[in-house]
Amino acid sequence: MSNTKVGNPSTGSQDFSVKSIIAPLLAVIIGMIMVILDSTVVNVAIPNLVDYFDTDLKTIQWTVTGYTLALSAVIPLAGWMTDKFGAKRIFLITIALFTIGSVLCAIAQSPTQLIIFRVIQGLGGGMVSPIGFAMVFKLAPADKRGAIMGMLGIPMLLAPALGPVLSGWLIEYVSWHWIFLINLPIGILALFVGIKFLPISEKHEAPNLDIIGMIIAPIAFSMLAYGVSEGGTSWTSTSTITGLTVGGVALLVFIFVELRQKQPLLELRVFRSSDFTRGILLTWLAQVALFGSMILTPLYLQQVKGYTPLETGLILLPQALASGIFMPISGRLFDKIGARPLAFTGLGVISVALFMFSRISVDTSLGMILLTLFMMGSGMGLTMMPVNTHVLNAAPRKLVSRVTPLTTAAQQVVVSFAVAGLTGYLTSNINSHMKDVAKGVTPAEALTSGFGDTYFLAACLAVAGFAFSLLLRKPKTQPEEESGSEEKGNPALMAGH
């Protein structure tokens, strides 16, 4: 553990030094980068995995679906686990489990083994982000929270954009095994830095385990994620309807049960805060527009423009760089002006970029694509972390460790809906435009028109978020930050709560 003193997060930054939080922040960032990176590198490798294992696409898709289901299933348990065993201990265990799962994936000898090992990865990776967010949020003083959380947000936007570059290079010049093996040194580094620098979590009297919630929550979130992922193929298939029906019913039962529990698994009462509710709804709108459109661009570049996976990853770099540039800037500005002007500006830029993408053609220049991607990245950097920090600020401080699993689980489902929904919309529109081939339209033009229509839908969602951002307001100061609670001024204690 670092001996550097971290100031009192409740009273501000008078005795707070940014240097004192860099090492714990680095430990969290390394772990988050490894997990988030893995969610995008596998997508590029799917065709290679189909060939290597001599199987079909539907079977290999389960390497993605199984991972997503495992992530969704364990996220709700993060709050109780950290209360019971301490944030540092659980964070390190999940990093270790994810790393072991990665090595197993690299040595898998059959599709079944690969799917099972991906599930192990997901069980480890699901808790990394919510626990990491809660730890860093509690270590940062209120008046520096935006800047600190902005630094933490960099891997959230950089990793998905850099994943295709790394994956394309490894597949093209090494082998698919290395998209998993690369997690071994990263995982060991995350464990070393975490053991040495993360604050020691003191023991607390954990609340009684919400057994009913623990059983229903994984069913609800995993079945919804499964139904949505299957919906990317067909929204009327038996698997899609079954997943959405079972998940939807389980979710309604879960909400009813949790609202009646004194110590619920996920604290849904936080939605009574209008500031929290506005912030989370805006987050969902932004995520649907952003992450849904992020899946479109690589498809357009490869299917219409004919770029290789590696070339596609390199073309996407301006988006990653812009996110990395504007994320810390938005964090610092958040501490001064709040979330509303940043979300308004960021979503405005994203809306313009998506409308530009909706006008793409077969002959759209590379320069125009790079400019639009840079605008997308800039808007993402300005929007996402201020809104996420606003949501946490709007929640009672004592519930932060319970709110991060709630928001992460909801994000997993929302992003799945976005990707599957826009993918299905894309397929439908491409099929519709292909009917015009008989009228003299080329297949490439019909394909491009389908992409344009889908980008237009994403742009409309971004405009809705742009307008909704005007409803944000600065949350009232939380009583926990003003009173002399036992957590006050003890970052090690707070990180473990």
C-alpha positions as CSV (number, residue, x, y, z in Angstrom):
1,M,0.0,0.0,0.0
2,S,1.2,3.5,-0.8
3,N,2.1,5.6,2.3
4,T,1.1,8.8,0.6
5,K,-1.7,10.6,2.3
6,V,-4.9,11.1,0.4
7,G,-6.9,14.1,1.5
8,N,-10.4,14.3,2.9
9,P,-12.7,13.6,-0.1
10,S,-15.5,15.2,1.7
11,T,-14.0,18.6,2.5
12,G,-12.3,19.3,-0.8
13,S,-8.7,19.3,-2.0
14,Q,-7.0,21.4,0.7
15,D,-4.8,18.5,1.8
16,F,-5.3,16.5,-1.4
17,S,-2.5,15.8,-3.9
18,V,-3.2,14.4,-7.4
19,K,0.1,12.4,-7.1
20,S,-1.3,10.5,-4.2
21,I,-4.1,9.0,-6.3
22,I,-2.2,8.3,-9.5
23,A,-0.9,4.9,-8.4
24,P,-4.4,3.5,-7.2
25,L,-5.9,5.1,-10.4
26,L,-3.3,3.4,-12.5
27,A,-4.2,0.0,-11.0
28,V,-7.9,0.5,-11.8
29,I,-7.2,1.8,-15.3
30,I,-4.9,-1.2,-16.2
31,G,-7.6,-3.6,-15.1
32,M,-10.4,-1.8,-17.0
33,I,-8.3,-1.5,-20.2
34,M,-7.7,-5.3,-20.2
35,V,-11.4,-6.1,-19.8
36,I,-12.8,-3.5,-22.2
37,L,-10.2,-4.2,-24.8
38,D,-11.1,-7.8,-24.8
39,S,-14.7,-7.0,-25.7
40,T,-13.7,-5.6,-29.1
41,V,-10.6,-7.7,-30.1
42,V,-12.6,-10.9,-30.4
43,N,-15.2,-9.4,-32.8
44,V,-12.4,-8.9,-35.4
45,A,-11.1,-12.5,-34.9
46,I,-14.5,-14.3,-35.4
47,P,-13.9,-15.2,-39.1
48,N,-10.4,-16.6,-38.2
49,L,-11.9,-18.6,-35.3
50,V,-14.5,-20.1,-37.7
51,D,-11.8,-21.3,-40.1
52,Y,-9.4,-22.5,-37.3
53,F,-11.9,-24.6,-35.5
54,D,-13.6,-25.7,-38.8
55,T,-17.1,-24.8,-37.4
56,D,-19.9,-22.4,-38.3
57,L,-20.5,-18.7,-37.4
58,K,-23.4,-19.4,-35.1
59,T,-21.3,-21.6,-32.9
60,I,-18.4,-19.2,-32.7
61,Q,-20.8,-16.3,-32.0
62,W,-21.4,-18.0,-28.6
63,T,-17.9,-17.0,-27.7
64,V,-19.2,-13.4,-27.7
65,T,-22.7,-14.3,-26.3
66,G,-21.4,-16.5,-23.5
67,Y,-19.0,-13.7,-22.5
68,T,-21.8,-11.1,-22.5
69,L,-24.1,-13.4,-20.4
70,A,-21.4,-14.0,-17.8
71,L,-20.7,-10.3,-17.6
72,S,-24.4,-9.5,-17.1
73,A,-24.9,-12.2,-14.6
74,V,-22.2,-11.2,-12.1
75,I,-22.5,-7.4,-12.3
76,P,-25.4,-7.1,-9.8
77,L,-23.3,-9.0,-7.2
78,A,-20.5,-6.5,-7.2
79,G,-22.0,-4.2,-4.5
80,W,-22.6,-7.0,-2.0
81,M,-19.3,-8.7,-2.7
82,T,-17.4,-5.4,-2.0
83,D,-19.4,-4.8,1.2
84,K,-18.7,-8.4,2.4
85,F,-15.1,-8.9,1.4
86,G,-13.7,-5.4,0.6
87,A,-13.2,-3.7,-2.7
88,K,-9.5,-4.3,-3.0
89,R,-9.7,-8.0,-2.4
90,I,-12.6,-8.6,-4.8
91,F,-11.0,-6.3,-7.5
92,L,-7.8,-8.3,-7.4
93,I,-9.6,-11.7,-7.4
94,T,-11.7,-10.7,-10.5
95,I,-8.5,-9.5,-12.3
96,A,-6.9,-12.8,-11.5
97,L,-9.9,-14.8,-12.7
98,F,-10.1,-12.8,-15.9
99,T,-6.4,-13.4,-16.6
100,I,-6.6,-17.1,-16.0
101,G,-9.6,-17.3,-18.3
102,S,-7.7,-15.4,-21.0
103,V,-4.8,-18.0,-20.9
104,L,-7.3,-20.8,-21.0
105,C,-8.9,-19.2,-24.1
106,A,-5.5,-19.1,-25.8
107,I,-5.0,-22.8,-25.4
108,A,-8.5,-23.9,-26.2
109,Q,-8.6,-27.0,-28.5
110,S,-12.3,-26.9,-29.5
111,P,-15.2,-24.4,-29.9
112,T,-16.8,-25.8,-26.7
113,Q,-13.7,-25.2,-24.7
114,L,-13.3,-21.7,-26.0
115,I,-16.9,-20.9,-25.1
116,I,-16.5,-22.2,-21.6
117,F,-13.2,-20.3,-21.1
118,R,-14.9,-17.1,-22.4
119,V,-17.6,-17.6,-19.7
120,I,-14.8,-17.8,-17.1
121,Q,-13.4,-14.5,-18.5
122,G,-16.8,-12.9,-18.2
123,L,-17.3,-14.0,-14.6
124,G,-14.0,-12.3,-13.8
125,G,-14.5,-9.2,-16.0
126,G,-18.0,-8.3,-15.0
127,M,-17.2,-6.8,-11.7
128,V,-14.0,-4.9,-12.7
129,S,-15.6,-1.7,-14.0
130,P,-18.3,-1.2,-11.3
131,I,-15.8,-1.9,-8.4
132,G,-13.1,0.3,-10.1
133,F,-15.5,3.2,-10.5
134,A,-16.7,3.0,-6.9
135,M,-13.2,2.9,-5.5
136,V,-11.9,5.9,-7.5
137,F,-15.1,7.9,-7.0
138,K,-14.7,7.6,-3.2
139,L,-11.0,8.4,-3.2
140,A,-11.5,11.7,-5.2
141,P,-12.5,14.9,-3.3
142,A,-15.8,16.4,-4.4
143,D,-14.2,19.4,-6.2
144,K,-11.7,17.3,-8.1
145,R,-14.1,14.4,-8.9
146,G,-14.6,15.4,-12.6
147,A,-10.9,15.6,-13.4
148,I,-10.2,12.3,-11.6
149,M,-13.1,10.5,-13.2
150,G,-12.2,12.0,-16.6
151,M,-8.8,10.2,-16.3
152,L,-10.6,7.0,-15.5
153,G,-12.9,7.4,-18.5
154,I,-10.0,7.3,-21.0
155,P,-9.8,3.5,-21.1
156,M,-13.6,3.3,-21.6
157,L,-13.3,5.2,-24.9
158,L,-9.8,4.4,-26.0
159,A,-10.0,0.6,-25.5
160,P,-12.9,-0.1,-27.8
161,A,-11.4,2.0,-30.6
162,L,-7.9,0.5,-30.2
163,G,-9.1,-3.0,-29.9
164,P,-9.6,-3.5,-33.7
165,V,-6.1,-2.1,-34.4
166,L,-4.5,-4.5,-32.0
167,S,-6.6,-7.4,-33.0
168,G,-6.1,-6.8,-36.7
169,W,-2.3,-6.6,-36.3
170,L,-2.1,-9.7,-34.1
171,I,-4.3,-11.8,-36.4
172,E,-2.5,-10.6,-39.6
173,Y,1.1,-11.0,-38.4
174,V,1.0,-13.4,-35.4
175,S,-2.0,-15.6,-34.6
176,W,-5.4,-15.3,-33.0
177,H,-4.1,-17.0,-29.8
178,W,-2.3,-13.7,-28.9
179,I,-5.5,-11.7,-28.6
180,F,-6.0,-13.7,-25.4
181,L,-2.3,-14.3,-24.4
182,I,-1.6,-10.5,-24.4
183,N,-3.9,-10.3,-21.3
184,L,-1.4,-12.4,-19.3
185,P,1.3,-9.7,-18.9
186,I,-1.3,-6.9,-18.5
187,G,-3.1,-8.9,-15.8
188,I,0.1,-9.6,-13.9
189,L,0.9,-5.9,-14.1
190,A,-2.6,-5.0,-12.9
191,L,-2.3,-7.4,-9.9
192,F,1.2,-6.1,-9.0
193,V,0.2,-2.4,-9.1
194,G,-3.1,-3.2,-7.3
195,I,-1.5,-5.2,-4.5
196,K,1.1,-2.5,-3.9
197,F,-1.0,0.7,-4.3
198,L,-4.7,0.1,-3.9
199,P,-5.9,1.2,-0.4
200,I,-6.4,-1.6,2.1
201,S,-10.1,-2.2,2.6
202,E,-11.1,-2.5,6.2
203,K,-13.7,-5.0,7.3
204,H,-17.3,-3.9,7.6
205,E,-20.5,-5.5,8.7
206,A,-22.0,-6.5,5.4
207,P,-25.7,-6.4,4.9
208,N,-27.6,-9.6,4.8
209,L,-27.4,-11.2,1.4
210,D,-30.5,-10.6,-0.7
211,I,-30.9,-14.2,-1.7
212,I,-34.0,-13.7,-3.9
213,G,-32.4,-10.8,-5.7
214,M,-29.1,-12.7,-6.1
215,I,-31.1,-15.5,-7.9
216,I,-33.4,-13.3,-10.0
217,A,-30.9,-10.6,-11.1
218,P,-28.5,-12.8,-13.0
219,I,-31.5,-14.5,-14.8
220,A,-33.0,-11.1,-15.7
221,F,-29.8,-9.4,-17.0
222,S,-28.3,-12.5,-18.7
223,M,-31.6,-13.5,-20.4
224,L,-32.2,-10.0,-21.6
225,A,-28.6,-9.8,-23.0
226,Y,-29.1,-13.2,-24.6
227,G,-32.5,-12.2,-26.2
228,V,-31.0,-9.0,-27.5
229,S,-27.9,-10.7,-28.9
230,E,-30.1,-13.3,-30.7
231,G,-32.3,-10.4,-32.0
232,G,-29.4,-9.3,-34.1
233,T,-30.1,-12.3,-36.2
234,S,-33.9,-12.4,-36.0
235,W,-36.3,-10.6,-33.7
236,T,-39.0,-13.2,-34.3
237,S,-37.0,-16.3,-33.6
238,T,-37.9,-18.6,-30.7
239,S,-34.6,-17.9,-28.9
240,T,-35.0,-14.2,-29.1
241,I,-38.6,-14.2,-27.9
242,T,-37.8,-16.7,-25.1
243,G,-34.8,-14.6,-23.9
244,L,-36.7,-11.3,-23.9
245,T,-39.8,-12.8,-22.3
246,V,-38.0,-14.6,-19.5
247,G,-35.6,-11.7,-19.0
248,G,-38.4,-9.1,-19.0
249,V,-40.6,-11.1,-16.5
250,A,-37.6,-11.7,-14.3
251,L,-36.7,-8.0,-14.4
252,L,-40.2,-7.0,-13.4
253,V,-40.2,-9.5,-10.5
254,F,-36.7,-8.3,-9.5
255,I,-37.8,-4.6,-9.4
256,F,-40.8,-5.6,-7.3
257,V,-38.7,-7.6,-4.9
258,E,-35.9,-5.1,-4.6
259,L,-38.2,-2.2,-3.8
260,R,-39.6,-4.2,-0.8
261,Q,-36.2,-5.2,0.5
262,K,-34.6,-3.2,3.3
263,Q,-31.1,-4.2,2.1
264,P,-31.5,-4.9,-1.7
265,L,-28.9,-6.3,-4.0
266,L,-29.3,-3.3,-6.3
267,E,-30.5,0.0,-4.8
268,L,-33.3,0.9,-7.1
269,R,-34.7,3.6,-4.7
270,V,-32.0,5.8,-6.1
271,F,-34.3,6.5,-9.0
272,R,-36.4,8.6,-6.6
273,S,-33.7,11.3,-7.2
274,S,-34.9,13.2,-10.3
275,D,-31.3,14.3,-10.9
276,F,-30.1,10.7,-11.0
277,T,-33.0,9.6,-13.2
278,R,-32.4,12.4,-15.7
279,G,-28.7,11.6,-15.8
280,I,-29.2,7.9,-16.3
281,L,-31.8,8.4,-19.1
282,L,-29.4,10.8,-20.9
283,T,-26.6,8.2,-20.5
284,W,-28.8,5.5,-22.1
285,L,-29.7,7.8,-25.1
286,A,-26.1,8.7,-25.6
287,Q,-24.9,5.0,-25.4
288,V,-27.5,3.8,-27.9
289,A,-26.4,6.5,-30.4
290,L,-22.7,6.1,-29.7
291,F,-22.1,2.4,-29.3
292,G,-24.7,1.4,-31.8
293,S,-23.0,3.6,-34.5
294,M,-19.5,2.4,-33.4
295,I,-20.4,-1.1,-34.7
296,L,-21.5,0.4,-38.1
297,T,-18.3,2.1,-39.1
298,P,-16.0,-1.0,-39.2
299,L,-18.7,-2.8,-41.2
300,Y,-18.9,0.1,-43.7
301,L,-15.2,0.3,-44.0
302,Q,-14.8,-3.4,-44.7
303,Q,-17.9,-4.3,-46.6
304,V,-18.3,-1.1,-48.7
305,K,-14.8,0.4,-48.9
306,G,-12.9,-3.0,-48.9
307,Y,-10.4,-2.2,-46.1
308,T,-8.7,-5.0,-44.2
309,P,-9.2,-5.4,-40.4
310,L,-5.9,-3.8,-39.7
311,E,-6.5,-0.9,-42.1
312,T,-10.0,-0.4,-40.5
313,G,-8.5,-0.3,-37.1
314,L,-6.0,2.4,-38.2
315,I,-8.7,4.5,-39.8
316,L,-10.6,4.4,-36.5
317,L,-7.6,5.8,-34.6
318,P,-8.7,9.5,-34.9
319,Q,-11.8,8.7,-33.0
320,A,-9.8,7.1,-30.2
321,L,-7.3,10.0,-30.2
322,A,-10.0,12.6,-30.0
323,S,-11.7,10.8,-27.1
324,G,-8.3,10.6,-25.3
325,I,-7.8,14.4,-25.9
326,F,-11.2,15.6,-24.8
327,M,-11.9,13.2,-22.0
328,P,-9.5,14.8,-19.4
329,I,-10.5,18.3,-20.7
330,S,-14.2,17.6,-20.0
331,G,-13.3,16.2,-16.6
332,R,-11.6,19.4,-15.6
333,L,-14.4,21.5,-17.1
334,F,-17.0,19.4,-15.2
335,D,-15.6,20.5,-11.9
336,K,-16.1,24.2,-12.9
337,I,-19.3,24.3,-15.0
338,G,-21.1,20.9,-14.4
339,A,-22.4,18.3,-16.8
340,R,-25.1,20.2,-18.8
341,P,-23.0,22.5,-21.0
342,L,-20.6,19.6,-21.7
343,A,-23.3,17.1,-22.6
344,F,-25.1,19.7,-24.7
345,T,-22.0,20.5,-26.7
346,G,-20.8,16.9,-27.0
347,L,-24.1,15.5,-28.1
348,G,-24.4,18.4,-30.5
349,V,-21.1,17.5,-32.1
350,I,-22.1,13.8,-32.2
351,S,-25.4,14.6,-33.9
352,V,-23.6,16.6,-36.6
353,A,-21.1,13.8,-37.2
354,L,-23.8,11.2,-37.4
355,F,-25.8,13.3,-39.9
356,M,-22.6,13.6,-41.9
357,F,-22.2,9.8,-41.9
358,S,-25.9,9.5,-43.0
359,R,-24.8,11.1,-46.3
360,I,-22.0,8.6,-47.1
361,S,-21.7,7.1,-50.5
362,V,-19.6,4.6,-52.3
363,D,-17.2,7.4,-53.2
364,T,-17.0,9.2,-49.8
365,S,-13.3,10.3,-49.4
366,L,-11.1,8.9,-46.7
367,G,-10.5,12.5,-45.5
368,M,-14.2,13.0,-44.9
369,I,-14.4,9.7,-43.0
370,L,-11.4,10.6,-40.8
371,L,-12.9,14.1,-40.0
372,T,-16.2,12.7,-39.1
373,L,-14.6,10.0,-36.8
374,F,-12.6,12.8,-35.1
375,M,-15.8,14.7,-34.5
376,M,-17.4,11.5,-33.1
377,G,-14.5,11.0,-30.7
378,S,-14.5,14.6,-29.6
379,G,-18.2,14.5,-28.8
380,M,-17.8,11.2,-26.9
381,G,-14.9,12.6,-24.9
382,L,-17.0,15.7,-23.9
383,T,-20.1,13.8,-23.1
384,M,-19.7,10.4,-21.5
385,M,-17.6,10.9,-18.3
386,P,-19.3,14.2,-17.2
387,V,-22.7,12.5,-17.5
388,N,-21.4,9.4,-15.7
389,T,-19.9,11.5,-12.9
390,H,-23.1,13.5,-12.7
391,V,-25.1,10.3,-12.2
392,L,-22.8,9.2,-9.3
393,N,-22.9,12.7,-7.8
394,A,-26.7,12.6,-7.8
395,A,-26.7,9.4,-5.8
396,P,-26.4,9.4,-2.0
397,R,-22.8,8.9,-1.2
398,K,-23.4,5.8,1.0
399,L,-25.0,4.1,-2.0
400,V,-22.2,4.6,-4.5
401,S,-20.9,1.1,-4.2
402,R,-24.5,-0.1,-5.0
403,V,-25.1,2.4,-7.8
404,T,-22.1,1.5,-9.9
405,P,-23.3,-2.1,-10.4
406,L,-26.7,-0.8,-11.2
407,T,-25.5,1.6,-13.9
408,T,-23.1,-0.9,-15.3
409,A,-25.7,-3.7,-15.5
410,A,-28.1,-1.3,-17.2
411,Q,-25.4,-0.1,-19.6
412,Q,-24.7,-3.7,-20.6
413,V,-28.3,-4.3,-21.5
414,V,-28.7,-0.9,-23.2
415,V,-25.6,-1.3,-25.3
416,S,-26.7,-4.8,-26.3
417,F,-30.1,-3.4,-27.4
418,A,-28.3,-0.6,-29.4
419,V,-25.9,-3.0,-31.2
420,A,-28.6,-5.6,-32.0
421,G,-31.3,-3.1,-32.8
422,L,-29.2,-1.0,-35.2
423,T,-27.7,-4.2,-36.7
424,G,-31.2,-5.5,-37.4
425,Y,-32.3,-2.1,-38.8
426,L,-29.2,-2.1,-41.0
427,T,-29.9,-5.6,-42.4
428,S,-33.6,-4.7,-43.0
429,N,-32.7,-1.5,-44.9
430,I,-30.0,-3.2,-47.0
431,N,-32.5,-5.9,-48.0
432,S,-35.0,-3.2,-48.9
433,H,-32.5,-1.2,-51.0
434,M,-31.3,-4.4,-52.8
435,K,-34.7,-4.6,-54.5
436,D,-33.6,-1.4,-56.4
437,V,-30.8,-3.3,-58.1
438,A,-33.3,-4.4,-60.7
439,K,-33.9,-0.7,-61.4
440,G,-30.2,0.0,-62.2
441,V,-28.8,0.6,-58.7
442,T,-25.5,-1.2,-58.1
443,P,-25.2,-3.6,-55.1
444,A,-22.6,-1.3,-53.6
445,E,-24.9,1.7,-53.8
446,A,-27.8,-0.3,-52.2
447,L,-25.4,-1.5,-49.4
448,T,-24.3,2.1,-48.8
449,S,-27.9,3.4,-48.7
450,G,-28.7,0.9,-45.9
451,F,-25.7,2.2,-43.9
452,G,-26.9,5.8,-44.5
453,D,-30.4,5.1,-43.3
454,T,-29.0,3.4,-40.1
455,Y,-26.7,6.3,-39.4
456,F,-29.6,8.7,-39.8
457,L,-31.6,6.7,-37.1
458,A,-28.5,7.0,-34.8
459,A,-28.3,10.7,-35.5
460,C,-32.0,11.1,-34.5
461,L,-31.3,9.4,-31.2
462,A,-28.3,11.7,-30.6
463,V,-30.5,14.7,-31.3
464,A,-33.0,13.4,-28.7
465,G,-30.1,13.2,-26.2
466,F,-28.9,16.7,-27.3
467,A,-32.4,18.1,-26.4
468,F,-32.7,16.1,-23.2
469,S,-29.3,17.4,-21.9
470,L,-31.0,20.7,-21.3
471,L,-32.9,19.1,-18.4
472,L,-29.8,18.3,-16.4
473,R,-29.0,20.4,-13.4
474,K,-26.3,20.3,-10.7
475,P,-27.3,17.8,-8.0
476,K,-27.8,19.1,-4.5
477,T,-24.9,18.6,-2.1
478,Q,-25.2,15.2,-0.5
479,P,-25.7,15.2,3.3
480,E,-23.0,12.5,3.6
481,E,-20.4,14.9,2.3
482,E,-21.3,17.5,4.9
483,S,-21.7,15.5,8.0
484,G,-19.1,13.8,10.1
485,S,-19.7,10.2,9.1
486,E,-17.3,7.5,10.0
487,E,-16.2,7.2,6.4
488,K,-15.2,10.9,6.2
489,G,-11.6,11.5,5.5
490,N,-10.6,7.8,5.4
491,P,-10.2,6.8,1.8
492,A,-9.0,3.3,2.6
493,L,-12.2,2.8,4.5
494,M,-14.3,4.3,1.8
495,A,-12.7,2.3,-1.0
496,G,-13.6,-0.9,0.9
497,H,-17.2,0.0,1.7
